[in-house]
Amino acid sequence: MSTSNNLCGLNPADFQKEVHGKKTDLFILKNSNGYEVAVTNYGGAIVAIMVPDKDGKVANVIQGHDTIDGVINSPEPYLSTLIGRFGNRICKGKFQLNGKEYSLAINNGPNALHGGPTGLHAQVWDAYKTGDQNLTLNIVLPYGHEGFSGEVKIAVEYTWTDDNELILEYLATTNKKTIINLTHHAFFSLQGIANPTPGIEDQLLEMNCDFYIPIDETSIPTGEIRKVEGTPFDFRKAKPVGQDIDADDEQTRNGAGYDHCFVCNKREVGELSLACRLTEPKSGRVLETYTTEPGVQVYTDNWATGYPIQHGATAPRRSSICFECQHFPDSPNRPYFPSTVLNPGEKYTQKTIYKFDTL
């Protein structure tokens, strides 16, 4: 496939390399409307989502890179990649399981983040394109990888529907009791990537979340589950992302903006329900996020530095927003949070849908 017959302008040859003895490539999913999602099997990184605005103009609404070396050496190592075996933070990299203490790499201040330096974001997955609109990625993480117990087999299926829905379905099993918390760290820029990519402050966010999880100054949950009412975290009615992002509030200071897990309103555990809706007024693009997970980490790209991304575009601070559907941070150290333990014989499953539309 050349760049001439795809919307995203990405060349699969630029993503073909041997890394850790395995071959990387680019896989372009195309729906009946001709719109595209481009994924590489290095880290499961999504490098393009080509969708129209209200006038039919198509743009790439996700941040990524246009070569495999760009993905591997990204200034943002989690840029639009799969995350695990444990997404988000674990306090001081320590937790107990079956009476044994486990110690993980410390890679985010004093804490462990996103499964460690060689987590799923930095792995070459086995890829199987099962149709124009489907891609399955598989990987086995060995016992002891990044300090975790249990060999874990993981499959993630990407489906790009004719309704412009990107569906991510996760399945994992283990041969020994372990913890697991998978997610995707997509960096969405609904106005379209550019040089510089526009800020997200004027985008309207509505969240189906009555509670959120406060954090300390190292971004670890305090243990409280707090009502959003009366705080900068109240998005129960749509408001601009930037309205309260720099409020004089301990929590926005601790997160340098929004970098918090919101508790999804659910009628029952595991229900596939709407977590949030993001509207970009200028382009008219709308993103709805649905998930079976109990939480969604909202991250407003508070640490970007203007580094280069695809096709000469750049990523300034707060030029994207992430909706990482997951279990709560530091769950192994908080028994009253929903459990992230996976036992042999059990199946870890979850589903997230990113649905793109226009006003």
URQUI-V275575 format. One record per residue. PHI is phi in degrees with one decimal (999 if undefined). BURIAL is # if it has 16 or more other C-alpha atoms within 10 Angstrom, else .. D_FIRST is the distance of its C-alpha to the first C-alpha in whole Angstrom. Layout:
((PHI;BURIAL;D_FIRST) (PHI;BURIAL;D_FIRST))
This chain:
((999;.;0) (-95.1;.;4) (-73.5;.;7) (-72.1;.;8) (-113.2;.;7) (-134.8;#;8) (-67.6;#;12) (-76.7;#;12) (70.2;.;11) (-95.6;#;10) (-105.9;#;7) (-53.0;#;7) (-59.3;.;9) (-75.1;.;11) (-113.8;#;12) (-99.8;#;12) (-160.4;#;16) (-100.7;.;19) (-129.1;.;22) (53.7;.;25) (78.3;.;24) (-125.3;.;21) (-93.5;#;17) (-97.9;#;15) (-158.4;#;12) (-116.5;#;10) (-124.6;#;10) (-108.2;#;9) (-94.5;#;12) (-131.1;#;13) (-93.6;#;16) (-67.7;.;18) (-83.1;.;19) (90.0;.;15) (-80.0;#;16) (-130.5;#;14) (-128.1;#;14) (-114.3;#;12) (-131.3;#;14) (-108.0;#;14) (-80.8;#;17) (-83.9;#;19) (72.1;#;21) (62.5;#;20) (-69.1;#;19) (-89.4;#;18) (-107.7;#;16) (-158.2;#;15) (-132.6;#;17) (-99.9;#;17) (-136.1;#;20) (-82.6;#;22) (-94.5;#;26) (-64.7;.;29) (-99.5;.;28) (87.4;.;25) (-77.9;.;23) (-93.2;#;20) (-145.3;#;20) (-85.0;#;19) (-109.6;#;22) (-135.4;#;21) (-86.7;#;22) (-167.8;#;20) (-124.2;#;18) (-106.5;#;15) (-143.1;#;15) (-67.8;#;16) (-64.6;.;19) (-62.5;#;20) (-64.3;#;20) (-64.4;#;22) (-104.1;.;25) (-58.8;#;25) (-60.4;.;28) (-112.2;.;28) (-62.6;.;27) (-101.3;#;27) (-62.7;#;24) (57.8;#;23) (-111.0;#;23) (-70.6;#;25) (-129.4;#;28) (162.3;#;31) (-74.7;#;33) (-132.7;#;35) (-69.3;#;34) (73.3;#;36) (-101.6;#;39) (-123.2;#;42) (-57.5;#;45) (55.1;#;46) (66.7;#;43) (-125.9;#;46) (-156.8;#;47) (-113.5;.;49) (-145.7;.;48) (54.6;.;50) (79.3;.;53) (-107.0;.;51) (-90.1;.;49) (-109.4;.;46) (-122.4;#;45) (-109.0;#;41) (-63.0;#;40) (-93.5;#;41) (-133.7;#;38) (-153.3;#;39) (59.4;.;43) (-89.1;#;45) (-121.4;#;43) (-92.5;#;40) (-131.8;#;36) (55.9;#;33) (80.7;#;34) (93.5;#;34) (-59.8;.;32) (-111.8;.;30) (-67.2;#;30) (-58.7;#;27) (-66.5;#;25) (-114.7;#;25) (-110.1;#;24) (-92.6;#;21) (-89.6;#;21) (-76.5;#;20) (-117.3;#;17) (-135.1;.;17) (-88.2;.;14) (-99.9;.;17) (167.1;.;15) (-61.4;.;13) (-120.4;#;15) (-136.4;#;17) (-138.9;#;16) (-115.6;#;19) (-111.7;#;20) (-126.9;#;23) (-156.6;#;26) (-119.7;.;29) (-96.1;#;31) (-71.3;.;34) (-55.2;#;38) (85.2;.;39) (-60.5;#;36) (54.8;#;36) (92.4;.;40) (-86.2;#;39) (-82.8;#;41) (80.8;#;39) (-78.1;#;36) (-120.4;#;34) (-102.4;.;31) (-127.3;#;28) (-128.9;#;26) (-129.0;#;24) (-106.9;#;22) (-101.8;#;20) (-127.0;#;20) (-112.7;#;19) (-87.1;#;21) (-71.4;.;21) (-94.2;.;24) (57.9;#;22) (-106.3;#;23) (-97.4;#;22) (-102.7;#;24) (-114.6;#;24) (-119.6;#;26) (-112.2;#;28) (-140.7;#;30) (-145.6;#;32) (-135.2;#;35) (-139.4;#;37) (-101.3;#;40) (-153.8;.;42) (-50.6;#;43) (-150.5;#;41) (-118.7;#;40) (-151.7;#;36) (-157.2;#;35) (-94.5;#;31) (-161.6;#;29) (-120.5;#;26) (-102.8;#;27) (-64.8;#;25) (-101.7;#;26) (-90.8;#;26) (-128.3;#;26) (-65.6;#;26) (-76.9;#;27) (103.5;#;24) (-69.4;#;23) (-161.7;#;25) (-120.5;.;27) (-85.8;.;29) (-67.3;#;28) (-60.7;#;31) (-71.8;#;33) (-97.5;#;33) (-58.8;#;37) (-90.2;#;37) (-71.7;#;35) (-96.6;#;37) (-115.7;#;37) (-123.8;#;39) (-122.4;#;39) (-87.8;#;41) (-143.4;#;43) (-91.5;#;46) (-134.6;#;46) (-140.0;#;45) (-112.6;#;45) (-63.7;#;47) (-126.4;#;46) (-87.1;.;48) (-70.8;.;48) (-104.5;.;45) (71.0;#;43) (-97.6;#;45) (-53.5;#;46) (-74.3;.;50) (107.6;#;50) (-82.5;.;51) (-115.7;.;49) (-108.6;.;50) (-65.9;#;50) (-76.0;#;48) (-52.9;.;51) (77.7;.;52) (-126.0;.;50) (-64.3;#;47) (-96.7;#;45) (-86.9;#;46) (-114.8;#;43) (-65.0;#;44) (-113.2;.;44) (-57.6;#;41) (-149.3;#;42) (-61.1;#;40) (-55.0;#;39) (-82.3;#;40) (-57.6;.;44) (-122.2;#;45) (-66.0;#;43) (-113.8;.;45) (-61.2;.;48) (-75.6;.;51) (-144.9;.;51) (-56.3;.;51) (-72.0;#;47) (-68.8;#;45) (-67.1;.;47) (-62.3;#;46) (-95.1;#;42) (53.6;#;42) (123.7;#;41) (-92.8;#;39) (-154.0;#;38) (-134.8;#;40) (-91.0;#;40) (-96.5;#;41) (-91.4;#;42) (-71.1;#;41) (-67.1;#;43) (-135.3;#;43) (-83.3;.;45) (-152.1;.;44) (-61.6;.;43) (83.3;.;39) (-66.1;#;39) (-81.0;#;36) (-141.2;#;37) (-69.3;#;36) (-94.1;#;36) (-163.3;#;35) (-133.8;#;34) (-117.0;#;33) (-120.3;#;33) (-104.2;#;32) (-62.2;#;35) (-68.2;.;33) (-86.4;#;30) (78.4;#;31) (-73.5;#;28) (-128.9;#;30) (-122.0;#;29) (-108.4;#;31) (-115.3;#;31) (-114.3;#;32) (-155.1;#;33) (-89.3;#;35) (-77.1;#;36) (-76.9;#;39) (-140.2;#;38) (-138.2;#;36) (-80.3;#;36) (-100.0;#;35) (-125.4;#;34) (-99.6;#;34) (52.3;#;33) (-77.5;#;36) (-118.8;.;35) (-65.0;#;32) (-121.1;.;33) (89.7;#;31) (-65.5;.;28) (-73.0;#;25) (-126.0;#;22) (-64.3;#;18) (51.3;#;18) (80.1;.;22) (-72.2;#;23) (-131.6;#;26) (-120.1;#;28) (-69.3;#;31) (-55.4;#;34) (59.4;#;34) (-98.9;#;30) (-150.9;#;29) (-140.3;#;31) (-115.2;#;30) (-123.9;#;31) (-94.3;#;31) (-77.7;#;32) (-168.9;#;35) (-81.0;#;38) (-73.4;#;40) (-59.8;#;41) (56.2;#;43) (-56.5;#;44) (-60.3;#;45) (-101.0;#;48) (-130.5;.;49) (-58.5;.;50) (-90.0;.;50) (-77.7;#;46) (-53.6;.;44) (-68.2;#;44) (-112.1;#;41) (-79.1;.;42) (-120.9;#;40) (-103.5;#;42) (-56.1;.;42) (89.8;.;41) (-96.2;.;40) (-116.0;.;36) (-85.6;#;35) (-133.5;#;33) (-159.3;#;32) (-141.0;#;30) (-131.4;#;29) (-123.3;#;27) (-106.5;#;26) (-107.7;#;26) (-104.3;#;25) (-150.0;#;27) (-133.3;#;29) (-66.2;.;33))
